[in-house]
Amino acid sequence: MEYSEIQQELWTWIAPLLVPNFSLMLSVSASEALVNNNNGNSSKVRRKYYQLSYRLSTAYLILILLSMFLEMFFSADYNPLGVLKVSGLWIAIFQGFVTSAIGVLFFTKKEGNN
């Protein structure tokens, strides 16, 4: 089975795994850009939340790539979409932790001077 035959199903699998986190980051960044900051201060995030968010996001993307990579080995024996759908179940759980960490990162800021 070629991927061109199952393109819609592949997008159905990957979109819910990526869009929520990107939407969160984009909306928070856009809201920050619209805030009038005339006093010359910039916002800073706490280092531990940044490191936690960075590590969880990296692990999350590795899990998605690993699922796609492992699918190549199991697709001969199983339905390729079946493998991806099963991996999507446990990746979705991990996504909740990643989204929470990113949310905490963006909403626990402190004001700092330039």
C-alpha positions as CSV (number, residue, x, y, z in Angstrom):
1,M,0.0,0.0,0.0
2,E,1.4,3.4,-1.0
3,Y,1.2,6.4,1.2
4,S,-0.5,8.4,-1.6
5,E,-3.5,6.0,-1.2
6,I,-3.8,6.8,2.5
7,Q,-2.8,10.4,2.6
8,Q,-6.1,11.6,4.2
9,E,-5.8,9.1,7.0
10,L,-2.2,10.1,7.6
11,W,-3.2,13.7,8.0
12,T,-6.0,12.7,10.2
13,W,-3.5,10.9,12.4
14,I,-0.8,13.6,12.6
15,A,-3.0,16.8,12.8
16,P,-4.4,16.2,16.2
17,L,-1.0,15.4,17.5
18,L,0.6,18.7,16.3
19,V,-2.0,21.4,15.9
20,P,-3.1,21.9,19.6
21,N,0.4,22.7,20.8
22,F,1.3,24.9,17.8
23,S,-2.1,26.7,18.3
24,L,-1.3,27.3,21.9
25,M,2.1,28.7,21.2
26,L,0.9,30.9,18.3
27,S,-2.1,32.3,20.3
28,V,0.0,33.2,23.3
29,S,2.7,34.7,21.1
30,A,0.2,36.8,19.2
31,S,-1.4,38.0,22.5
32,E,2.0,39.0,23.7
33,A,2.7,40.9,20.5
34,L,-0.5,42.9,21.0
35,V,0.2,43.9,24.6
36,N,1.3,47.5,24.8
37,N,4.6,47.5,26.7
38,N,5.7,51.1,26.9
39,N,7.9,50.8,30.0
40,G,10.8,49.1,28.2
41,N,10.5,45.9,30.2
42,S,10.5,42.5,28.6
43,S,8.9,39.3,29.8
44,K,11.1,36.5,31.0
45,V,10.2,32.9,31.7
46,R,11.5,30.8,34.5
47,R,14.4,28.6,33.5
48,K,13.1,25.4,35.0
49,Y,9.8,25.7,33.1
50,Y,11.6,26.4,29.9
51,Q,13.9,23.4,30.3
52,L,10.9,21.2,31.2
53,S,8.9,22.4,28.2
54,Y,11.9,22.0,25.9
55,R,12.6,18.5,27.1
56,L,9.0,17.3,27.0
57,S,8.5,18.8,23.5
58,T,11.6,17.2,22.2
59,A,10.6,13.8,23.6
60,Y,7.1,14.3,22.2
61,L,8.4,14.9,18.7
62,I,10.8,12.0,19.0
63,L,7.8,9.7,19.9
64,I,5.9,10.9,16.9
65,L,8.9,10.3,14.6
66,L,9.6,7.0,16.3
67,S,6.1,5.9,15.6
68,M,6.4,6.8,12.0
69,F,9.8,5.0,11.8
70,L,8.5,1.8,13.5
71,E,5.5,1.8,11.3
72,M,7.7,1.1,8.3
73,F,8.8,-2.2,9.9
74,F,5.4,-3.3,11.0
75,S,3.4,-2.3,7.9
76,A,4.3,-5.5,6.1
77,D,2.6,-7.6,8.8
78,Y,-0.1,-5.2,9.9
79,N,-2.3,-2.4,8.6
80,P,0.0,0.6,8.6
81,L,-2.7,2.9,9.8
82,G,-3.5,0.5,12.6
83,V,0.0,0.8,13.9
84,L,-0.2,4.6,13.8
85,K,-3.6,4.7,15.4
86,V,-2.5,2.6,18.3
87,S,0.6,4.7,18.8
88,G,-1.6,7.8,18.6
89,L,-3.4,6.7,21.7
90,W,-0.4,6.8,24.0
91,I,1.1,9.8,22.2
92,A,-2.1,11.7,23.0
93,I,-1.6,11.0,26.7
94,F,1.9,12.4,26.5
95,Q,0.6,15.4,24.5
96,G,-1.4,16.4,27.6
97,F,1.7,16.7,29.6
98,V,3.5,18.7,26.9
99,T,0.6,21.1,26.4
100,S,0.4,21.7,30.2
101,A,4.2,22.4,30.4
102,I,4.0,24.8,27.5
103,G,1.0,26.5,29.1
104,V,2.8,26.9,32.4
105,L,5.9,28.2,30.5
106,F,3.9,31.0,28.8
107,F,1.7,31.9,31.7
108,T,4.4,32.0,34.5
109,K,6.4,35.0,33.4
110,K,8.1,37.7,35.3
111,E,8.9,41.2,34.2
112,G,12.5,42.0,33.6
113,N,14.6,44.9,32.3
114,N,16.1,44.7,28.8
